[in-house]
Amino acid sequence: MSEFKASGFSDEFGSSGPNIVGLTTFTSPYYFVPPSGSTAERPSSPPPGMLRFNTDIGRLEVWRNDHWATILGESPNLGNNNVSNSAGGTGVRAVFAGGYTPTIVDTIDYISISTLGNAQDFGNQTSVYRSSGQCASRTRGLIAGGYTPGQRDAIEKITIASTGNAVDTGGDLTVARHNIGACSNQTRGIFSGGVNPSSQDTVDYVEIASDGDAVDFGNLIVAIQGTSNFASSIRGLAMGGTGDATNVIQYVTLSTTGNTQDFGDLTAEGNCAGASSNATRGVYAGRSGTNNAIDFMTIATTGNAQDFGDLTEARTGTSAAASPTRGVFAGGQKPGGKRNTIDYIEFATTGNATDFGDLTQARSYGYGAISNGHGGL
């Protein structure tokens, strides 16, 4: 082992230091500053293990040979390994807002994804509505649009690491609508498609930390409603929907603006399904037609979806959220009524879903869900 104890060193030109080879320990009462830059300035072909500070998201990240993984220096998340309503410990929280029971409700539930158990009461939306677009950063969740009856354009916010009622941000979507797909990275939320009164090709975006109005991002390939969305920190995907391209998968680069591009196709047509992802893999389940199939995609590539496994029961109108390791699918409906079922899968494997617990009430078409540990963060 070699050891350097110095306040600073460089070559004779002052531009670089010596090469350090082998197991080396640095000790200092001060600090180490790694390379830094924006997401757009990431190296194109870094070596595995490269460490840098991302100035866009304010966090360290490391190259894991196929994607940039964010290194968390803190955890505002909640939960432990015993109960899903813990007020302490660490874990990722999923929040499910609104829905249809068959009356429309303002209910907001939450779970800690690393646990098993029934959902707990979080609070209420500002009003009774369903089929909104939902996305989040690590601290703030957004709920946009929805159906009351009547189309909404309002955007509401919650603080994920607390409980309490949603609050109107004062900002609005560019077009009032429901059946909206939504996804995000740490800074930007994307809302795609919807209906008012016909299917829309609108794609909006907001800066999650602000309370302003949504801004035009671009357009979907075709006007569509009921897309199901998830994201990595780079790319957002919109899958399926009701329109001319019901099995099509579309994608955008989140840090830019522009129209969606073709990614591939789902294994079957569908709309209003639950979709969630970690940084590399996304899953899609609970499509229309009361189906139990789960599809999966690798976000960094393009191509058709593949079969992952099956939900514990066939249903449609599910809501989905994710941690870095698990995806959860909540609620839905099937012949005979609404469901309170929550299923989960492990992203690293393929196979059938497993029972997680139950929502506080059986409902469907809350649409989307909020998580502070999804693949876009």
C-alpha positions as CSV (number, residue, x, y, z in Angstrom):
1,M,0.0,0.0,0.0
2,S,1.3,3.5,-0.8
3,E,0.3,6.6,1.1
4,F,0.5,10.3,0.2
5,K,0.1,13.1,2.8
6,A,0.2,16.4,1.0
7,S,-1.8,19.6,0.7
8,G,-1.4,19.5,-3.1
9,F,1.0,18.3,-5.8
10,S,1.4,18.7,-9.6
11,D,4.0,18.4,-12.3
12,E,6.5,21.1,-13.2
13,F,3.9,22.8,-15.5
14,G,1.3,22.9,-12.8
15,S,-1.2,21.2,-15.1
16,S,-1.3,17.6,-13.8
17,G,0.0,15.3,-11.1
18,P,1.9,12.0,-11.1
19,N,0.3,8.7,-11.9
20,I,-0.7,6.7,-8.8
21,V,-0.6,3.0,-9.2
22,G,-1.7,0.3,-6.9
23,L,-3.7,0.4,-3.7
24,T,-3.5,4.0,-2.5
25,T,-5.0,5.7,0.6
26,F,-5.5,9.5,0.7
27,T,-6.0,11.2,4.1
28,S,-6.8,14.9,4.5
29,P,-8.8,17.1,6.8
30,Y,-10.1,18.9,3.7
31,Y,-11.8,17.3,0.7
32,F,-11.5,15.6,-2.7
33,V,-13.1,17.2,-5.8
34,P,-13.9,14.8,-8.6
35,P,-14.5,15.8,-12.2
36,S,-17.8,17.6,-12.8
37,G,-20.1,18.6,-15.6
38,S,-23.6,18.5,-16.9
39,T,-25.5,15.5,-18.1
40,A,-24.8,16.5,-21.7
41,E,-21.1,16.7,-20.9
42,R,-20.8,13.1,-19.8
43,P,-17.9,11.3,-21.5
44,S,-19.1,9.2,-24.4
45,S,-16.9,6.1,-23.6
46,P,-15.8,6.2,-20.0
47,P,-14.0,3.3,-18.3
48,P,-16.1,1.3,-15.8
49,G,-16.0,2.9,-12.3
50,M,-15.5,6.5,-13.5
51,L,-16.7,8.9,-10.9
52,R,-18.0,12.4,-11.6
53,F,-20.2,15.1,-10.1
54,N,-23.3,15.8,-12.2
55,T,-24.0,19.5,-12.0
56,D,-27.6,19.1,-13.4
57,I,-28.8,16.9,-10.6
58,G,-26.3,17.9,-7.9
59,R,-25.1,14.4,-7.2
60,L,-22.1,12.1,-7.7
61,E,-22.6,9.4,-10.3
62,V,-20.5,6.4,-11.4
63,W,-20.3,4.6,-14.8
64,R,-21.4,1.0,-14.4
65,N,-20.3,-0.2,-17.8
66,D,-23.8,0.3,-19.3
67,H,-25.3,3.3,-17.5
68,W,-24.6,6.2,-15.2
69,A,-25.8,5.3,-11.6
70,T,-26.5,8.1,-9.2
71,I,-24.7,7.8,-5.8
72,L,-27.0,9.0,-3.0
73,G,-25.4,11.1,-0.3
74,E,-28.6,11.3,1.8
75,S,-32.0,9.6,1.9
76,P,-35.2,11.5,2.5
77,N,-37.1,8.3,2.0
78,L,-39.0,6.3,4.5
79,G,-39.7,2.7,5.5
80,N,-38.0,-0.3,7.0
81,N,-38.0,-4.0,6.5
82,N,-40.9,-4.7,8.9
83,V,-43.9,-2.4,8.1
84,S,-44.9,-0.3,5.1
85,N,-45.9,2.8,7.1
86,S,-42.7,3.3,9.1
87,A,-41.7,6.8,10.0
88,G,-38.0,5.9,10.1
89,G,-35.3,4.0,8.3
90,T,-34.5,4.1,4.7
91,G,-36.3,2.9,1.5
92,V,-38.2,4.1,-1.4
93,R,-41.8,5.2,-1.1
94,A,-44.6,4.8,-3.7
95,V,-47.7,7.0,-3.7
96,F,-50.9,6.2,-5.5
97,A,-53.3,9.2,-6.0
98,G,-57.0,9.3,-7.1
99,G,-59.0,6.7,-8.9
100,Y,-62.4,5.2,-9.6
101,T,-64.3,3.0,-7.2
102,P,-66.7,3.2,-9.3
103,T,-67.2,6.8,-8.0
104,I,-64.2,9.1,-8.5
105,V,-62.2,9.5,-5.3
106,D,-59.5,11.9,-3.9
107,T,-57.7,9.2,-1.9
108,I,-53.9,9.2,-1.8
109,D,-52.2,6.0,-0.4
110,Y,-48.5,5.1,0.1
111,I,-46.3,2.1,0.7
112,S,-42.6,1.6,1.3
113,I,-41.5,-0.5,-1.7
114,S,-38.8,-2.5,0.1
115,T,-41.4,-3.9,2.5
116,L,-44.5,-6.0,2.2
117,G,-47.9,-5.0,3.6
118,N,-51.0,-3.0,3.1
119,A,-51.0,0.6,1.9
120,Q,-51.4,3.4,4.4
121,D,-53.3,6.7,4.1
122,F,-51.2,9.6,2.9
123,G,-53.8,12.4,2.5
124,N,-56.1,13.7,-0.3
125,Q,-56.0,15.4,-3.6
126,T,-57.3,19.0,-3.7
127,S,-60.4,17.7,-5.4
128,V,-62.0,14.4,-6.6
129,Y,-60.5,13.3,-9.9
130,R,-58.9,10.3,-11.7
131,S,-56.7,9.5,-14.7
132,S,-54.1,12.1,-13.9
133,G,-50.4,12.1,-15.0
134,Q,-48.1,11.5,-12.0
135,C,-44.3,11.9,-11.7
136,A,-41.6,12.9,-9.2
137,S,-38.2,14.0,-8.2
138,R,-36.6,12.5,-5.0
139,T,-38.5,15.0,-2.9
140,R,-41.6,16.3,-4.7
141,G,-44.4,14.5,-6.5
142,L,-46.6,16.1,-9.2
143,I,-50.2,15.2,-10.1
144,A,-51.4,16.8,-13.3
145,G,-54.6,17.0,-15.2
146,G,-57.4,14.4,-14.7
147,Y,-61.1,13.9,-15.0
148,T,-63.6,15.2,-12.5
149,P,-66.1,14.7,-14.6
150,G,-64.7,17.4,-16.9
151,Q,-61.1,18.0,-17.9
152,R,-58.5,19.5,-15.5
153,D,-55.3,21.4,-16.4
154,A,-54.2,22.0,-12.8
155,I,-50.9,20.7,-11.4
156,E,-50.7,19.7,-7.7
157,K,-47.7,18.7,-5.6
158,I,-46.9,16.6,-2.6
159,T,-43.8,16.2,-0.5
160,I,-43.1,12.4,-0.7
161,A,-41.2,12.0,2.6
162,S,-44.2,13.3,4.6
163,T,-47.9,12.7,4.6
164,G,-50.6,15.3,4.0
165,N,-52.9,16.7,1.4
166,A,-51.8,17.7,-2.1
167,V,-51.4,21.5,-2.8
168,D,-52.1,23.3,-6.0
169,T,-48.8,24.6,-7.5
170,G,-50.7,27.4,-9.3
171,G,-49.3,26.0,-12.6
172,D,-51.3,24.4,-15.4
173,L,-50.8,22.0,-18.3
174,T,-50.8,23.5,-21.8
175,V,-54.0,21.6,-22.5
176,A,-56.6,20.4,-20.0
177,R,-56.9,16.6,-20.4
178,H,-57.0,13.2,-18.7
179,N,-55.6,9.7,-19.4
180,I,-52.1,11.3,-19.4
181,G,-48.8,9.4,-19.4
182,A,-46.1,10.9,-17.2
183,C,-42.4,10.3,-16.4
184,S,-39.5,12.3,-15.1
185,N,-35.8,12.6,-14.2
186,Q,-34.7,14.5,-11.1
187,T,-35.4,17.9,-12.6
188,R,-38.0,17.6,-15.4
189,G,-41.4,16.0,-15.6
190,I,-43.0,15.0,-18.9
191,F,-46.7,14.7,-19.6
192,S,-47.8,13.0,-22.9
193,G,-51.0,12.5,-24.7
194,G,-54.4,12.4,-23.1
195,V,-58.0,13.2,-24.2
196,N,-60.0,16.4,-24.4
197,P,-62.5,15.5,-25.9
198,S,-60.5,13.5,-28.5
199,S,-57.0,12.0,-28.2
200,Q,-54.1,14.5,-28.0
201,D,-50.6,14.4,-29.4
202,T,-49.4,17.0,-26.9
203,V,-46.2,16.5,-24.9
204,D,-45.6,19.1,-22.1
205,Y,-42.8,19.5,-19.6
206,V,-42.3,21.2,-16.2
207,E,-39.4,21.9,-14.0
208,I,-40.4,19.8,-10.9
209,A,-38.8,22.1,-8.3
210,S,-40.8,25.1,-9.6
211,D,-44.5,26.0,-9.4
212,G,-44.9,27.3,-13.0
213,D,-47.0,26.3,-16.0
214,A,-46.1,23.4,-18.2
215,V,-44.3,24.3,-21.5
216,D,-44.6,22.6,-24.9
217,F,-42.0,19.8,-25.4
218,G,-43.1,18.5,-28.8
219,N,-45.6,16.0,-30.1
220,L,-46.3,12.2,-30.0
221,I,-46.0,10.3,-33.3
222,V,-49.9,10.2,-33.3
223,A,-52.6,11.6,-31.1
224,I,-53.2,9.1,-28.4
225,Q,-54.6,8.7,-24.9
226,G,-53.8,6.2,-22.1
227,T,-50.1,5.9,-22.7
228,S,-48.0,4.3,-19.9
229,N,-44.7,6.0,-19.2
230,F,-41.4,5.4,-17.4
231,A,-37.9,6.8,-17.7
232,S,-34.2,6.5,-17.1
233,S,-32.3,9.7,-16.3
234,I,-31.7,10.2,-20.0
235,R,-34.7,8.8,-21.9
236,G,-38.5,8.7,-21.4
237,L,-40.7,6.0,-22.9
238,A,-44.4,6.2,-23.7
239,M,-46.1,2.8,-24.4
240,G,-49.4,1.8,-26.0
241,G,-52.6,3.9,-25.7
242,T,-55.9,4.3,-27.5
243,G,-55.4,5.7,-31.0
244,D,-53.8,4.7,-34.2
245,A,-50.7,3.1,-32.6
246,T,-51.9,1.1,-29.7
247,N,-48.9,-1.2,-29.5
248,V,-46.2,1.4,-30.3
249,I,-43.4,2.4,-27.9
250,Q,-42.2,6.0,-28.3
251,Y,-39.3,7.8,-26.7
252,V,-37.8,11.2,-26.0
253,T,-34.5,12.5,-24.6
254,L,-35.6,14.2,-21.4
255,S,-33.0,17.0,-21.4
256,T,-34.0,18.2,-24.9
257,T,-37.3,19.1,-26.5
258,G,-38.8,17.7,-29.7
259,N,-41.2,15.1,-31.1
260,T,-41.1,11.5,-29.9
261,Q,-39.4,8.8,-31.9
262,D,-40.2,5.1,-32.5
263,F,-38.7,2.7,-30.1
264,G,-40.4,-0.6,-31.0
265,D,-43.6,-2.4,-30.2
266,L,-45.3,-4.0,-27.2
267,T,-46.0,-7.7,-27.2
268,A,-49.7,-6.8,-27.7
269,E,-51.9,-3.7,-28.0
270,G,-53.1,-2.0,-24.9
271,N,-53.8,1.2,-22.9
272,C,-54.1,2.5,-19.4
273,A,-51.6,0.0,-18.0
274,G,-49.1,0.4,-15.2
275,A,-45.5,1.1,-16.1
276,S,-42.4,1.5,-14.0
277,S,-38.6,1.2,-14.3
278,N,-35.3,1.3,-12.6
279,A,-32.4,2.9,-14.5
280,T,-32.0,0.1,-17.0
281,R,-35.2,-1.9,-17.3
282,G,-38.8,-1.0,-17.5
283,V,-42.0,-3.1,-17.1
284,Y,-45.5,-2.7,-18.4
285,A,-48.6,-4.6,-17.0
286,G,-52.3,-4.4,-16.6
287,R,-53.2,-3.4,-20.2
288,S,-56.8,-3.1,-21.4
289,G,-58.6,-6.3,-22.1
290,T,-58.2,-7.5,-18.5
291,N,-54.8,-9.0,-19.2
292,N,-52.2,-10.4,-16.8
293,A,-49.1,-10.2,-19.1
294,I,-46.0,-8.2,-18.0
295,D,-43.8,-6.8,-20.8
296,F,-40.2,-5.5,-20.3
297,M,-37.8,-3.3,-22.2
298,T,-34.2,-2.2,-21.9
299,I,-34.4,1.6,-21.9
300,A,-31.0,2.4,-23.4
301,T,-31.7,0.3,-26.5
302,T,-34.5,0.3,-29.1
303,G,-36.5,-2.7,-30.0
304,N,-39.7,-4.6,-29.2
305,A,-40.8,-5.5,-25.7
306,Q,-40.4,-9.0,-24.4
307,D,-42.4,-11.2,-22.1
308,F,-41.4,-10.8,-18.4
309,G,-44.1,-12.9,-16.7
310,D,-47.7,-12.4,-15.3
311,L,-49.5,-10.4,-12.7
312,T,-51.1,-12.4,-9.8
313,E,-54.5,-11.7,-11.4
314,A,-55.6,-10.4,-14.8
315,R,-56.8,-6.8,-14.6
316,T,-56.6,-3.4,-16.3
317,G,-56.2,0.2,-15.1
318,T,-53.3,-0.5,-12.7
319,S,-51.0,2.2,-11.3
320,A,-47.2,1.4,-11.1
321,A,-44.2,2.8,-9.3
322,A,-40.6,1.6,-8.7
323,S,-37.5,1.5,-6.6
324,P,-34.1,0.6,-8.0
325,T,-34.9,-3.1,-7.5
326,R,-38.6,-3.5,-7.4
327,G,-41.7,-2.6,-9.5
328,V,-45.1,-2.5,-7.9
329,F,-48.5,-2.6,-9.6
330,A,-51.6,-1.4,-7.6
331,G,-55.3,-1.6,-8.1
332,G,-57.1,-2.1,-11.4
333,Q,-60.4,-3.7,-12.4
334,K,-61.6,-6.9,-13.9
335,P,-65.1,-8.4,-14.6
336,G,-66.8,-8.3,-11.2
337,G,-65.4,-5.1,-9.9
338,K,-62.4,-2.9,-8.8
339,R,-59.3,-4.5,-7.2
340,N,-57.2,-3.4,-4.2
341,T,-54.4,-5.8,-5.1
342,I,-50.8,-4.7,-5.0
343,D,-48.2,-6.9,-6.8
344,Y,-44.5,-6.6,-7.1
345,I,-41.7,-7.9,-9.3
346,E,-37.9,-7.8,-9.1
347,F,-36.3,-6.0,-12.0
348,A,-33.2,-8.1,-12.2
349,T,-35.2,-11.3,-12.9
350,T,-38.0,-12.3,-15.1
351,G,-41.0,-14.3,-13.7
352,N,-44.4,-13.8,-12.3
353,A,-45.4,-11.1,-9.9
354,T,-45.9,-11.8,-6.2
355,D,-48.5,-10.4,-3.8
356,F,-47.4,-7.3,-1.9
357,G,-50.5,-6.3,0.0
358,D,-53.6,-4.2,-0.6
359,L,-54.6,-0.6,-1.2
360,T,-56.8,1.1,1.4
361,Q,-59.7,0.8,-1.1
362,A,-60.3,-1.1,-4.3
363,R,-60.0,1.3,-7.3
364,S,-58.7,1.6,-10.8
365,Y,-57.5,4.4,-13.2
366,G,-55.8,6.5,-10.6
367,Y,-53.3,6.3,-13.5
368,G,-49.6,6.5,-13.0
369,A,-48.1,6.7,-9.6
370,I,-45.3,8.6,-7.7
371,S,-42.0,7.3,-6.5
372,N,-38.9,8.9,-5.0
373,G,-36.6,6.1,-6.3
374,H,-37.6,5.4,-9.9
375,G,-35.3,4.9,-12.8
376,G,-35.1,8.5,-13.8
377,L,-33.5,9.6,-10.6
